[in-house]
Amino acid sequence: MRFRFCGQNDCQDWLLAQISLLSKLTSIKMKLLCNECLNDLIDKQMNMEKVMKIGSDAKLDAQDMKACVSAVVFVLSNSCKYKTDCETLSHELQQLGLPKEHSLSLCKVYSENMDRLQEALKQQSLRLSRLNQIEYKIDTQFNSSSHRVKAPALEISVDTLRDQTIEKTTFYVTHEKLSALIY
């Protein structure tokens, strides 16, 4: 089957394996776990002691809880990435074997924080600096003792704009380096 939160692809096998672990939690513990995973996605601050306490009540060890966290983070981030609505997400999670109460708990956390999550994921996505200005000049090195000009070099200065600050990078390109770049 194809699932919208998986990008219209089949659900990954590792996620299916974690659904049974998530089912061992109560729906309230599931909601607490989802909130901690959401904190990790948005603020990069997860209280692992709290997560382990959630798992200890359900007799899950540290490895099981890490797997549960991975599953919840995957579901939350992919649901946001593929703009999955709550009703569809709940239905798809139930098809995978997650109890209805658990999927509703996850969907409630997801719907309440969808805008914040989207903004956080946008900020974490790969971004390149914006090019602000390029300057160049041909630099000829003059050896005063022999009164000879060595091979000219190209001095390139690139100004990039990142986080409202301009960063200047200057480098020299010799004839040999330029030839290597051309070929």
Secondary structure, 3 states (H helix, E strand, C coil): CCEHHHCCECCCHHHHHHHHHHHCCCHHHHHHHHHHHHHHHHHCCCCHHHHHHHHHHCCCCHHHHHHHHHHHHHHHHHHHHCCCCHHHHHHHHHHCCCCHHHHHHHHHHHHHCHHHHHHHHHHHCCCCCEEEEEEEEEECCEECCCCEECCCEEEEEEEEEECCEEEEEEEEECHHHHHHHHC
